[in-house]
Amino acid sequence: MIYLDNQDNLDQTYNFAMEEYALRYLDENETYFMFYRMHPTVIVGKNQNTLQEINQAYVHENNLPVLRRLSGGGAVYNDEGNISFSMITKDDGDSFQNFARFTEPVIEALRSLGVDAKLSGRNDIEVGGKKISGNAQFVTKGRLYTHGTLMFDVNLENLTKALHVDPEKYLSKGVQSVRARVTTIKEHLQENMNILQFKQLLLESIFKTKDIPTYQFTEEDNTKIAAIQKERYQNWDWNFGKSPKGSVIKKKRFPAGTVEFHLEIKKGYLETITIYGDFFAVGEITEIQALLEGTKYTREAVQEKLDAISVSHYFGKISEAELLDLLF
């Protein structure tokens, strides 16, 4: 097994691009291992509807990147207090969904540090019944990666604010919230350490040596990684536009009346819009519906359309800023 050192780059678009490059282009007969951290970022699964998974207002206010990964599974919030691992290997036909095989070295390393970790359910690592890691997989052309989070010291309050979590997911487990379901690794360590010290100890445990065999990236490697980074992970169409068609209802009572938007969103664009409400206005609301249909569903794109009209003509004493806050 060979280590892929990302030099603790906190730009997750780069880390995902490195991971994908290794999967697709490095020696198919070799197994690779990498760690990566990131600035505060929301990551959604390959098949998820991005806009339904995130708290758009919080993401906008905090300028959080939102990225789609190649693997399935659910949405996660990560920050510098999380360290993710990835194991890239040949697909032997029996490894997809075999999370035990790939998490075992990590679990053993955690236990060596006094953390009583175990694989639980489909793809989680838990301590004392609380989640410290979620894992996902992607397979293509005979190659497979398994990657997962390790919540060393993640800001759990920000985690709960950044995501829209399906309550049924946690009620079925007998807990009332995502905050009650998760814990951090730091709380369970026998010795005090920072995340970089933790990372190094995990590496030495997983590789069973202090002399970690490390891949040396070439200029050609880096050029191809940068291309993947730009074409996929920095691409709005991948991160948002790939979302399946979905319905969204946005409703709020303002002093000037109630406004209710029924949105049909396809590939990140407003396909159809119906607006209801008891506000008083002069203009025909169908004109606003026609104006916004076909618009990219981002605050900036919708604001550009609304800037071109008199909002008060259509919504009375409800301001453009109030409408944008409702929609996003």
Secondary structure in CASP SS format (residue, H / E / C, confidence):
PFRMAT SS
TARGET T0000
AUTHOR 0000-0000-0000
METHOD secondary structure of the structure
MODEL  1
M C 1.00
I E 1.00
Y E 1.00
L E 1.00
D C 1.00
N C 1.00
Q C 1.00
D C 1.00
N C 1.00
L C 1.00
D C 1.00
Q H 1.00
T H 1.00
Y H 1.00
N H 1.00
F H 1.00
A H 1.00
M H 1.00
E H 1.00
E H 1.00
Y H 1.00
A H 1.00
L H 1.00
R H 1.00
Y H 1.00
L C 1.00
D C 1.00
E C 1.00
N C 1.00
E C 1.00
T C 1.00
Y E 1.00
F E 1.00
M E 1.00
F E 1.00
Y E 1.00
R C 1.00
M C 1.00
H C 1.00
P C 1.00
T E 1.00
V E 1.00
I E 1.00
V E 1.00
G C 1.00
K C 1.00
N C 1.00
Q C 1.00
N C 1.00
T H 1.00
L H 1.00
Q H 1.00
E H 1.00
I E 1.00
N C 1.00
Q H 1.00
A H 1.00
Y H 1.00
V H 1.00
H H 1.00
E H 1.00
N C 1.00
N C 1.00
L C 1.00
P C 1.00
V E 1.00
L E 1.00
R E 1.00
R C 1.00
L C 1.00
S C 1.00
G C 1.00
G C 1.00
G C 1.00
A C 1.00
V E 1.00
Y E 1.00
N E 1.00
D C 1.00
E C 1.00
G C 1.00
N E 1.00
I C 1.00
S E 1.00
F E 1.00
S E 1.00
M E 1.00
I E 1.00
T E 1.00
K E 1.00
D C 1.00
D C 1.00
G C 1.00
D C 1.00
S C 1.00
F C 1.00
Q C 1.00
N C 1.00
F H 1.00
A H 1.00
R H 1.00
F H 1.00
T H 1.00
E H 1.00
P H 1.00
V H 1.00
I H 1.00
E H 1.00
A H 1.00
L H 1.00
R H 1.00
S H 1.00
L C 1.00
G C 1.00
V C 1.00
D C 1.00
A E 1.00
K E 1.00
L E 1.00
S E 1.00
G C 1.00
R C 1.00
N C 1.00
D E 1.00
I E 1.00
E E 1.00
V E 1.00
G C 1.00
G C 1.00
K E 1.00
K E 1.00
I E 1.00
S E 1.00
G E 1.00
N E 1.00
A E 1.00
Q E 1.00
F E 1.00
V E 1.00
T E 1.00
K C 1.00
G C 1.00
R E 1.00
L E 1.00
Y E 1.00
T E 1.00
H E 1.00
G E 1.00
T C 1.00
L C 1.00
M E 1.00
F C 1.00
D C 1.00
V C 1.00
N C 1.00
L H 1.00
E H 1.00
N H 1.00
L H 1.00
T H 1.00
K H 1.00
A H 1.00
L E 1.00
H C 1.00
V C 1.00
D C 1.00
P H 1.00
E H 1.00
K H 1.00
Y H 1.00
L H 1.00
S C 1.00
K C 1.00
G C 1.00
V C 1.00
Q C 1.00
S C 1.00
V H 1.00
R H 1.00
A H 1.00
R H 1.00
V E 1.00
T C 1.00
T C 1.00
I H 1.00
K H 1.00
E H 1.00
H H 1.00
L C 1.00
Q C 1.00
E C 1.00
N C 1.00
M C 1.00
N C 1.00
I H 1.00
L H 1.00
Q H 1.00
F H 1.00
K H 1.00
Q H 1.00
L H 1.00
L H 1.00
L H 1.00
E H 1.00
S H 1.00
I H 1.00
F H 1.00
K C 1.00
T C 1.00
K C 1.00
D C 1.00
I C 1.00
P C 1.00
T E 1.00
Y C 1.00
Q C 1.00
F C 1.00
T C 1.00
E H 1.00
E H 1.00
D H 1.00
N H 1.00
T H 1.00
K H 1.00
I H 1.00
A H 1.00
A H 1.00
I H 1.00
Q H 1.00
K H 1.00
E H 1.00
R H 1.00
Y H 1.00
Q C 1.00
N C 1.00
W H 1.00
D H 1.00
W H 1.00
N H 1.00
F H 1.00
G H 1.00
K C 1.00
S C 1.00
P C 1.00
K C 1.00
G E 1.00
S E 1.00
V E 1.00
I E 1.00
K E 1.00
K E 1.00
K E 1.00
R E 1.00
F E 1.00
P C 1.00
A C 1.00
G E 1.00
T E 1.00
V E 1.00
E E 1.00
F E 1.00
H E 1.00
L E 1.00
E E 1.00
I E 1.00
K E 1.00
K C 1.00
G C 1.00
Y E 1.00
L E 1.00
E E 1.00
T E 1.00
I E 1.00
T E 1.00
I E 1.00
Y E 1.00
G E 1.00
D C 1.00
F C 1.00
F C 1.00
A C 1.00
V C 1.00
G C 1.00
E C 1.00
I H 1.00
T H 1.00
E H 1.00
I H 1.00
Q H 1.00
A H 1.00
L H 1.00
L H 1.00
E C 1.00
G C 1.00
T C 1.00
K E 1.00
Y C 1.00
T C 1.00
R H 1.00
E H 1.00
A H 1.00
V H 1.00
Q H 1.00
E H 1.00
K H 1.00
L H 1.00
D H 1.00
A C 1.00
I C 1.00
S C 1.00
V H 1.00
S H 1.00
H H 1.00
Y H 1.00
F H 1.00
G C 1.00
K C 1.00
I C 1.00
S C 1.00
E H 1.00
A H 1.00
E H 1.00
L H 1.00
L H 1.00
D H 1.00
L H 1.00
L H 1.00
F C 1.00
END
